[in-house]
Amino acid sequence: MISWGVRSIGMTAVHVIARVILGIIITAAPLQGVLSRNVAVGIVIIIALVWAGLDGVVDARQHSLVEDRSDLIMRWIITGLITGVAAGLICHILEKLGADGVGSQSLLFDLTSGAAGTALMIIVPAAIGIALGRWIGKSEPNPDDEAELQRQRRHDIAVGKQVV
């Protein structure tokens, strides 16, 4: 729980801060809205990609056997879903409190469609980051002989051979 909880809080903060800054920029310079939106979305995507990539590198280096690795994609799916709902709710509340440009839809939209878009903005780059991170993390010049021995033992136990 701690792993996806920390990521959810972090990504929610990133998303809310991006929307608040975006609201300030759009209110001050409405003609720069398209560029500002693209930059804000890009920042959220890059942070999710890099953070998940680092998770993948660490996991690949800690667990040389694929079957011993953590379920990082599930961690990031939960993170994306929680972030979507939490960021939508926070931004809706901020809009009601007077922060112009933070959100312009109804609460129902922010908690459903807006949350789904936010979740996808985190889950898809995270999946790519995990794959890249694990690829980078496993590319060591010397394969782990102990890991291969453990794999062989597991295989022998599975097929019913006596293991010494």
C-alpha positions as a printed NumPy array, in Angstrom:
array([[  0.   ,   0.   ,   0.   ],
       [  2.81 ,   2.407,   0.799],
       [  4.299,   2.102,  -2.687],
       [  1.169,   3.124,  -4.607],
       [  0.122,   5.524,  -1.858],
       [  3.312,   7.55 ,  -2.18 ],
       [  3.041,   7.518,  -5.962],
       [ -0.621,   8.549,  -5.812],
       [  0.1  ,  11.478,  -3.53 ],
       [  3.056,  12.549,  -5.664],
       [  1.268,  12.279,  -9.003],
       [ -1.851,  13.98 ,  -7.574],
       [  0.327,  16.873,  -6.414],
       [  2.01 ,  17.067,  -9.824],
       [ -1.337,  17.045, -11.634],
       [ -2.997,  19.624,  -9.362],
       [  0.023,  21.945,  -9.482],
       [  0.107,  21.637, -13.28 ],
       [ -3.604,  22.51 , -13.496],
       [ -3.278,  25.465, -11.133],
       [ -0.313,  26.872, -13.066],
       [ -2.154,  26.197, -16.311],
       [ -5.2  ,  28.056, -14.955],
       [ -3.058,  31.049, -14.021],
       [ -1.385,  31.117, -17.442],
       [ -4.643,  30.741, -19.367],
       [ -6.305,  33.453, -17.299],
       [ -3.366,  35.824, -17.854],
       [ -2.691,  34.949, -21.519],
       [ -5.707,  33.239, -23.109],
       [ -4.088,  33.1  , -26.549],
       [ -1.339,  30.812, -25.229],
       [ -3.829,  28.161, -24.085],
       [ -2.967,  25.437, -26.593],
       [  0.766,  25.626, -25.971],
       [  0.264,  25.836, -22.218],
       [ -2.023,  22.782, -22.171],
       [  0.421,  20.734, -24.229],
       [  3.318,  21.665, -21.952],
       [  1.317,  20.823, -18.807],
       [  0.224,  17.451, -20.184],
       [  3.772,  16.751, -21.341],
       [  5.184,  17.454, -17.897],
       [  2.723,  15.092, -16.198],
       [  3.455,  12.377, -18.781],
       [  7.23 ,  12.751, -18.485],
       [  7.127,  12.585, -14.692],
       [  5.028,   9.386, -14.792],
       [  7.339,   7.879, -17.437],
       [ 10.534,   8.663, -15.549],
       [  9.228,   7.648, -12.117],
       [  7.897,   4.317, -13.397],
       [ 11.116,   3.819, -15.37 ],
       [ 13.134,   4.212, -12.19 ],
       [ 10.835,   1.682, -10.516],
       [ 11.553,  -0.724, -13.373],
       [ 15.321,  -0.272, -13.132],
       [ 15.35 ,  -0.806,  -9.365],
       [ 13.092,  -3.866,  -9.598],
       [ 15.12 ,  -5.463, -12.38 ],
       [ 18.368,  -4.974, -10.471],
       [ 16.923,  -6.302,  -7.198],
       [ 15.334,  -9.398,  -8.742],
       [ 17.281, -11.144, -11.433],
       [ 14.526, -13.725, -11.948],
       [ 11.501, -12.412, -13.81 ],
       [  9.076, -14.373, -11.642],
       [ 10.452, -12.726,  -8.481],
       [  9.821,  -9.186,  -9.693],
       [  7.145,  -6.902,  -8.28 ],
       [  3.868,  -6.263, -10.076],
       [  4.732,  -2.709, -11.012],
       [  2.008,  -2.268, -13.615],
       [ -0.689,  -2.948, -11.018],
       [  1.001,  -0.458,  -8.681],
       [  0.826,   2.201, -11.401],
       [ -2.745,   1.342, -12.43 ],
       [ -3.877,   1.901,  -8.841],
       [ -1.805,   5.096,  -8.748],
       [ -3.427,   6.378, -11.936],
       [ -6.957,   5.618, -10.771],
       [ -6.494,   7.228,  -7.361],
       [ -4.74 ,  10.229,  -8.896],
       [ -7.535,  10.723, -11.419],
       [-10.274,  10.856,  -8.808],
       [ -8.253,  12.779,  -6.198],
       [ -6.952,  15.391,  -8.646],
       [-10.415,  15.845, -10.139],
       [-11.947,  16.376,  -6.704],
       [ -9.188,  18.744,  -5.532],
       [ -9.308,  20.807,  -8.72 ],
       [-13.108,  20.998,  -8.557],
       [-12.911,  22.241,  -4.967],
       [-10.221,  24.775,  -5.915],
       [-12.431,  26.037,  -8.749],
       [-15.352,  26.47 ,  -6.348],
       [-13.06 ,  28.347,  -3.937],
       [-12.182,  30.853,  -6.647],
       [ -9.139,  29.54 ,  -8.481],
       [ -9.993,  30.598, -12.029],
       [ -9.214,  28.245, -14.903],
       [ -8.442,  25.171, -12.772],
       [-11.56 ,  23.274, -13.783],
       [-14.57 ,  24.156, -15.828],
       [-16.733,  21.069, -15.719],
       [-19.198,  19.646, -13.233],
       [-18.185,  17.465, -10.303],
       [-19.597,  14.429, -12.116],
       [-17.329,  15.11 , -15.098],
       [-14.266,  15.658, -12.904],
       [-14.85 ,  12.376, -11.06 ],
       [-15.607,  10.268, -14.155],
       [-14.391,  11.371, -17.576],
       [-11.774,  13.78 , -16.266],
       [-10.507,  11.153, -13.836],
       [-10.321,   8.562, -16.619],
       [ -8.283,  10.914, -18.793],
       [ -5.931,  11.669, -15.921],
       [ -5.577,   7.967, -15.135],
       [ -4.653,   7.18 , -18.737],
       [ -2.215,  10.084, -18.756],
       [ -0.387,   8.265, -15.946],
       [ -0.944,   4.558, -16.686],
       [  0.165,   4.492, -20.338],
       [  3.481,   6.327, -19.847],
       [  4.082,   4.336, -16.658],
       [  3.714,   1.056, -18.554],
       [  6.23 ,   2.258, -21.127],
       [  8.533,   3.489, -18.356],
       [  8.378,   0.161, -16.525],
       [  9.259,  -1.759, -19.689],
       [ 12.154,   0.568, -20.525],
       [ 13.356,   0.58 , -16.922],
       [ 13.386,  -3.193, -16.674],
       [ 15.206,  -3.436, -19.98 ],
       [ 17.823,  -0.952, -18.791],
       [ 18.061,  -2.605, -15.364],
       [ 18.601,  -6.11 , -16.685],
       [ 21.274,  -5.195, -19.203],
       [ 24.256,  -6.136, -17.086],
       [ 27.291,  -7.782, -18.709],
       [ 27.476, -10.784, -16.341],
       [ 24.379, -12.945, -15.958],
       [ 23.678, -14.073, -12.417],
       [ 24.604, -17.744, -12.13 ],
       [ 22.754, -18.09 ,  -8.824],
       [ 19.567, -16.834, -10.457],
       [ 19.861, -19.429, -13.205],
       [ 20.48 , -22.136, -10.603],
       [ 17.321, -21.043,  -8.732],
       [ 15.353, -21.14 , -11.961],
       [ 16.571, -24.673, -12.674],
       [ 15.659, -25.811,  -9.144],
       [ 12.157, -24.41 ,  -9.525],
       [ 11.791, -26.165, -12.842],
       [ 12.988, -29.464, -11.359],
       [ 10.526, -29.182,  -8.477],
       [  7.701, -28.375, -10.893],
       [  8.332, -31.448, -13.045],
       [  8.764, -33.697, -10.012],
       [ 12.503, -34.341, -10.07 ],
       [ 14.208, -34.861,  -6.753],
       [ 16.234, -31.808,  -5.806],
       [ 19.338, -32.193,  -3.673]])
